[in-house]
């Protein structure tokens, strides 16, 4: 067969097991047009499953995020869990991106069909609540359907292990092996699905919100601040507003055009607070209201960006390392006053300046490999961070970055 014929055969095979009319039609158009380049971009490679799970552009074929690829990943996770846990279970959440809810429901049905107990959040949720729920429910794993701060055309699939931390080797490779074996030898259309999954109990979100709202500094003298908040078209607003209300903080001033979840991200080209232009609406809102502080989460609310008004009325955006150092000082000081001993940690791509903070307060310091999957696993973690705006201020609840709890500590 020619290379085009080979690609068309792969596309037909994929199409035969695809439950999504949109991506089936996408492939049909490419096949009818004999579009070798279009087919090659979808079938010439496969999105790899690793410690970050899956992440890529939405579309048809193994090199895109779609219902077939997600189903194959769910099978791989289910078979890994069945092989390693006596009573395997998994909690699943999803954000506001296109098809996140569909991917989450598919995953739950496939997991249960393969003998894994599954809990599915009933509505949009922030990534930290999935990491929290893994431990609270005693689950073997967690799945969050999100592409975090990637471009609007992307989606992704983040996986947590039983500790509530992102997966590390060899778990990623073992799951990837199960995915590949299924993809090569079996069909998604032959899977037995079941809708006998459970909803995540409402008490899980209540416990998270109440716990985070208690992170206030008992020794500080608070003053009233005007604080602008952007959800960056993501899921953070509902949760951050409840946290601030429970904590007795003044209401936040929302960036209205970015407040409601919208997976098309209409006001930003790239919904990452670090990207040029992403914070423009936040700064405009701050100037219009004379705000003292700006807080912005990324779309799945596991990262936090901060800007403050200086003496000249200008708004200065803190780097990840700047905020990491400030939070380290705050949390180390709290630990010292409360007689708590533990560790400050950061990854090797972040500033090691917090080592001096740890030394000053008589705490341990740890520097980890790149990725929060390593930072969150540091024993007795008081505070951990990575320069890409990821902060863990409450490892007793969430052993991963959490932009919601970090936002409250900054505001406090």
N, C-alpha and C positions, 0 to 999 in steps of 0.2 A: 504493500500500500504506500501511496505517497504520504508526505508529512501532513497534508491537509486532510486526506482520508483518515489517517490515524487520529487526528484531532477531532474530526467529525464523529468518529466511532466513540471516542471518549465522551463527547458531548451528549450523544444519544443515550449512552449508558447512564450518565449522570441525570439526564432529563427524565429517564424512566423511573427514577426513585425520588424525584423532587416533588414535594407536596405543595410548593408555592407557585401559583399561576404566573406571578410576575417574573420570577427567574426562569421558569420554563419558557416563557415567551421571549425572554432575552436571548436564551440559547437558540430558540427556533429562528429568530431573525438572523443571528450570526451564521447558522448552518445554511439557511436559504441564500444568504449573500455570499457564501463561500469565503467568509472573512477569516483568513488564516491568522492574521495578526491579532484580531480580537479573540479568537479561540486560543491561540498560543498564550496570550496574557492570562487567561483563566485556567488553562490546563497544562501549561508548560512547567508549572511548579505548584507547590502546595503550601498553604499557610502552616507554619510549624507550630506545634504545641510545645511550650516551654514553661519556665517558672513564672512568666507573666501570662500564662494561659494562651489565649488566641487574641489577635487584634488585626484588623485589616479593613479594606474597603468592602462595602456591601455590594453584592452581585452574585452571579452564577459561577459555579465551578469550584474546584478545590483551592484555588488561589484567591478566593473571596469569602466574605462572611455571609452565610446563608443557612437555610434550614437543614440542608443535607449535611453540611460541614459541622453544624452544631449538634445534630443528632449523632454523628459519628463520634464527636467529642464526648457527648453524654454517655454513649456506650462504653468508651474507653475508661471514663471515670467510674462508671458503675461496675465494670469488670475488675478494675483495680480495687475498689472498695470491697467487693464480694470476696476477693482473694486475701484481703488483709484485715477484715473486721468480722467478728462473729455476728453482729447485728448492725450492718452498715446503714448509715443515715446521712442525709445531706440537706442543707438549707439553701434556698435559692432566692435571690433578689434581682431586681431589674431597674434600670433608669428610664429616662424619657426618650432615648434615641429610637430611631426607626427600627421596628421589629424586636426591640428588647423584650417586650412582654411576650411576643410569640416565641422567641428563643427560650425564654424562661419556662413557659408552659410546656413546650416540647420536651425540654430537659426533665422536668418533673414527671411527665407521663412516661418517658423512656426509663428513667431511673426506677420508678415504681414497677413498671413492667418487667424489669430485670431483677426485681427482688430487693431494691434499696428503698428504705423509708425516706420520703421526701417531704419537706416543709417548703411551701411557696408563699412569699409575701403577697398580699392581696392587691397592693398598689405600689406606686413608685417609692423607692427607698434609696437612701444614701449608702454608699459602700461600707462605711464604718458600722452600720447596723447589721450587715451580714456577718462581718467579722465578730461582732459582739454576740450575735445569735448562735454562731457555731458553738461557742463555749457555754452559753446559757442553756442551750437545748441538749448539750452533750453530743453534738453531731460528729460524724467521722470526717466531714468535709463541708465546704461551702462554695457556692457558685454565685458570682455577681456578673450579670450581663451588662456590660458597659465598655465604652472605649475611652472612658475618663475624659481627658482634655484633647483628644485627637480631633481632626477635622470632621465636619458634619457628615460627610459621606461614609464614615467608618462606624464599625461596631466591634465589640470584643467580648471576651469571656474570661473573667478572672477567677482563679481557684484558690481556696484556702484549705489548709489541712486541719486536723482535729484541734490544734492549739489555737486556731484563729489567726494564724500567720499565713502569709502567702507561701505557696509550696516551694520546696527546695529539692535539689537532687537527693536521692534518685527517684523521688516520687514523680517528677515531671517526665523523666525518660520512660518509666514504667507505664504511665498513662499513655504517653505518645506511642509506645509499642502496641498497646491494646487498640488504640485508635487506628493505627496503620493496618494491623491484622484484620480488623473488621472492615475497613475501607477496601482492602484488596480482595476479600473473600466473601463478603456478605452485602446485603442490600438494606438500605433504610426502610424500603417499602415492606420488608418482611418482619420488621420489628413488632413485637406485641407491646402495645401501650396500655396504660391504665390511668384513669382519673382519680384513683384512690389515694391521692396525696393529701396532706393536711395543710391548712393555712397556718402561717406563723402566728402563734397566740398574740393578741393585742398587748398582753402584759410585757412582752419582750421590748417593744418600742417604749412603753411607759417606763420600764426599769432603766433603759438606756438614757432617756431624757432626764429622768429624775436624778440618776447617778451623775451625769455630766453637769447638770445644773448645780450640783453640790461642790464643784471644783473651785468655788470662790475662795480667795485669800482671806482667811479669818483675821489676819493682822493688818489689813490695809485700810486706810481712810479713803473711802470712795468719793469721787466728785462726779457731778452730772456731766456727761459728754454727749455731743452730737455725733452719732456714728452712722455712716452710710454703709449699706450692705448690698452686694450684688451676688445673685445666685448663678450668674453667667448662663442663663437659660436652662439651668439644671434643676436638681431636686432639693437643694439645700434650704430654700427659704422656709418651707413648712417646719422643718426641724429646728433651725436656728431661732426662729421666732418663739417657738415653744420653750426652748432652752433658756432664752433671755427672759421670758416671762416668768418661768419657774424660779429663776435665779434672782428675780426682783430688779432686773436691770431696766433702764429706760428703753422704750421701743426703738427699734432700728428704723432708719430712713431708707426705704427701698429704692434701688435703681429700677424704676417702674418698667422700663422697656425690657429688662432682663430678669424680671422677678418670677414669672410663671415658667414652668417646664415647657420647653419647645425644642424638639430634636433637630429642627432646621437651623437653629442658632442664627436668627435673622440679623442681629446687629453686630456680629463678629465673624470674621473670616476663619478664625482659629480660636476656639473657646478655651484658650490656655492663658491664664492671667500673666504669665511671663512674656507672652508674645506682644510685639509692638501693636498698639491700637486696642488691645483687648480691654484695657482699663479706662479707655477714654470716656465711656458713658458714666463710669463710677466717679471719675474726677469731675466731670461736668456736674453731676448731681451734688457732689461735695461742695463745689464752689457755689452753686445756687443756694445751698442751705447753710453755708458757713460751717461746715462740719469739721470736727477735730480729727476724725479718724475714718479711714475707709477699710472695710473688710470685704474680701471677695473669695468665694469658694470656686473651685473648678466644677464642672457639671455634675460629677458624682460625689462632690463634697468631701473628698479625702485630702484635698490640698487647700492651703490658705495663703492668700496674698494680702499684704497690709501696706497702706500708705498713710502718712500723717501730715498735718499742716504745720509748717515751720513758722518761725517768728515773722517771716516776711509774707506769710499768707500763701506760700507755694506748697504744693503737695508732693511729697517725696516718697517714692515707692521703695520699700525695703527689699533687699535681696534675700534669697533664702538663707544665706549664711548670717546676714544681719539679724534677721528675726530668730534664727536658731540660737544665736548668742544671747539675745535678750530673754528668750524663753528659758534657756539653760540657767541664767542668773536668777530669774524669778523662781523657778521650781527648785533649784538647789538651795536658795534661801529659805523657802518654805520647809524643805526637808530638814534643814539644820535646826530651824525653830521647833519643829515637831519631833525631833530626835529620831528621824528616819535615816537609815544608812542604805545606800544603793549606788547605782551607776548612771553616769551620763554617757551617751553614746552617739556617734555619727559614723557615716560611711567614709571611705577613703576619698571620695570625690567632694567631700564637704570640708569646711574649715575645721582644723583641730584646735581652734582657739578655746573651745569649751573644755579642753583638758585643763587649762589654767583655772577655769571656774570650778571644776571638780576638785582640783588641788586646794583651792582656797577654802572650800567648804568641807574638806576632809572626805570627799566621795571618791569612788572608783571612776575610771574613764576607760571606755572601750571604743576602738575603731574597727569597723567591720568592712567586709567586702561590699561592693556596690549593690544597692537594692535594699528596699525596706524589708524584704523577706529575711534579711540578716539582722538589720537593726532591731526589729521587733522581737527577736529571739534572745537578746541579751538578758541574762538573769538579773533580777532585782532592778529593773530599768525604772529610773525616776523620770528621765527625759531622753528621747532619741530623735534624731532628725537627719534628713538628707536635703542637700541644697536645692533640689527641685521642688521646694515649697511643701515638703512632707514633714509632719511633726507628730510625734506620739507623746502626749502629755498625761496620759491616763492608762498605762499598760495593764492595770488590774482589770480594766473593762475591754480595751481594744488593743491587741498586740500588732497594730498596724498604724499607718498614718491616719489621722482623723482631723479634718479641717473644721469640724463643728466644735469639738471640745477645745481645740487650739484657739478658735475665735473667741470663745468665752474667756479663756485665760488672758488673752491679749487685751480684751475690752476691760477686764477687771483690773 
